[in-house]
Amino acid sequence: MAITDSAPPALAARDPERAERLRYRLYSLAIVAVIIAAWEIAPRAGLVSPIILPAFSQVAAALWSLVQTDFFLRHFSVTLTEILVGFVLGTAIGLMLGTALAVWPTAKRIAYPFVVGFQAIPKIVFAPLFIAWFGFGQSSKVVMAVVISFFPVLINTMVGLESVPDDARKLMRSLKATPMQTFRKVSLPHALPVIFAGVKAALTFAVIGAIVGEFVGASEGLGYLVELYNHQLRIDRVFAVVVVLAFIGAGGYFLLEWLDRKLIFWRSDDNR
């Protein structure tokens, strides 16, 4: 029997995909390097005032000194708690309302116009009201995060459940499946990829909601630090806090992306 050096078909197909992913990652790193270089050069060359845009090295130094302060962990934990609690509650409310509107058409016809009308209101106008109702503590920021983050989950849940093919529903009816069995075995698995897209959007909205609430009125949190450093014209530390917030949002998003790939394993790679 002749021995060949050819790789198995699965590995051979995987190698070009791996090389393509690596190439795109290198492109991303190159873009990041260009942005950092421009960020460093522009203030030092006098193209932009350092008061408006500090050099990247100054922001990095400010970030390093900020995370070493005694008070940073307290402000960080306050904002992170507000984001996580608001995200979880907003997701739960969006899932329940979206499921109810998709399953019961009468409920959708009655309630959906009110939901859309509420979503059309700029949420920032509620921030002073939430401060008045729930105080300057974490409760008002959590409520703000919930109000902003629940809608994408609601819409995606409703759209995902309503997009189940009729043939699949007819098949389940022909098998004498109960409505709950149809929901668990057909509707929910079909809708989960769409629902997860809404959940990932909800996390970024929860970050916005918590920070907006802290801008309006707070005595602690990362939003409070942004306001404080902005008034003190310590713009390097403002950018440092923005970097921390970017890490929170991006880290949470990529964690959900990983969970998406692990939990929704039946989805084809073309839809990822």
Secondary structure, 3 states (H helix, E strand, C coil): CCCCCCCCHHHHHHHHHHHHHHHHHHHHHHHHHHHHHHHHHHHHCCCCCCCCCCCHHHHHHHHHHHHCCCCHHHHHHHHHHHHHHHHHHHHHHHHHHHHHHHHCHHHHHHHHHHHHHHHHCCHHHHHHHHHHHHCCCHHHHHHHHHHHHHHHHHHHHHHHHHCCCHHHHHHHHHCCCCHHHHHHHHHHHHHHHHHHHHHHHHHHHHHHHHHHHHHHCCCCCHHHHHHHHHHCCCHHHHHHHHHHHHHHHHHHHHHHHHHHHHHCCCCCHHHC
